[in-house]
Amino acid sequence: MLFPDYRPRRLRRNEAMRSLIRETSISAANLIYPLFVMPGKGVREEVPSMPGVFRMSVDQLGAEVKDCLGLGVNHVILFGLPEKKDPMGSGAHAKNGIIQRAIKEIKNRVPEMMVSTDVCLCEYTDHGHCGIILDGMVDNDSTLEVLAETALSHAKAGADMVAPSDMMDGRVGEIRAALDENNFTDIPIMSYAVKYASAFYGPFRDAAECAPQEGDRRGYQMDPANSREAMREATLDVEEGADILMVKPAVAYLDIISRLRDEFDLPVAAYHVSGEYAMVKAAAERGWIDGDRVMAETLLSIRRAGADIILTYFAKDMARLLG
Ligand code: PBG
């Protein structure tokens, strides 16, 4: 026999052979597209640190989601910039708040579009933290009530799924109870179960104007050094009734996605966050990398690590590339 006797290259000879044995794929159906909603009329402005991503007023949403559907992206997640911020984040659960209006607009105009909502207070508090501040600390238990009320107000406005991203302890259970008591037993919770205190959120905080005025989020978001703790966070959320477990950010945490995939049976989501998006865009604009290929390779790596679902600002670009 001729050395080497086993030749993996045999199965790489042409595209038909390669696609025959391809282990991982990505489809528009796996993607969730984040949208930033802001006050005003006729507003559609690009986020400077996120080229191709626009903040828009409620009246622009119909056209935007039709565009998404046309590309095969049938799920969006909403983030809101309220008219006014206050210490309690009361805009988060206002009956006629920015997100509540946005949900209704999308559901009226394009009912088949799936709408998830981010449940957190940081966009609505004047101090920019994800919860209520008591004695200079973000107070866990008093925040839970406001989060539950926020999730409930989203469900009442017509949201298909709620996604708590605040990292308070016990919030999944509290939200589940509030939804169930109000007959929203069919609304799933996609928990940001494993959310790290990450520098990759920078551009998002510009877009949503939600950077903390003082301090940082390390008192509630996870330490990037920890992996076992991620399993503990996920276990708690499963016990409290989470339907989907999310890891965030994605690329610097592929090992965490992979561990979650191995240790849990629930669907796993990964959030390819603003900073991860911005880096690819910036290098591509300079001609240093092929933007489309790096995008596709990156999203594929997240799927290969074990994510069923990817939340990404690339959702439309990727869907376009898939054709
Ligand atoms: C709200 C929230 C954040 C992101 C999603 N939900 C910001 C943060 O925690 O600071 C970040 C998303 C992104 O960077 O794309 N808490």
Residues whose N, C-alpha, C, O or C-beta is under 5 A from the ligand:
A	BS01	PBG	C120 C122 S165 F200 Y201 F204 V273 S274 G275
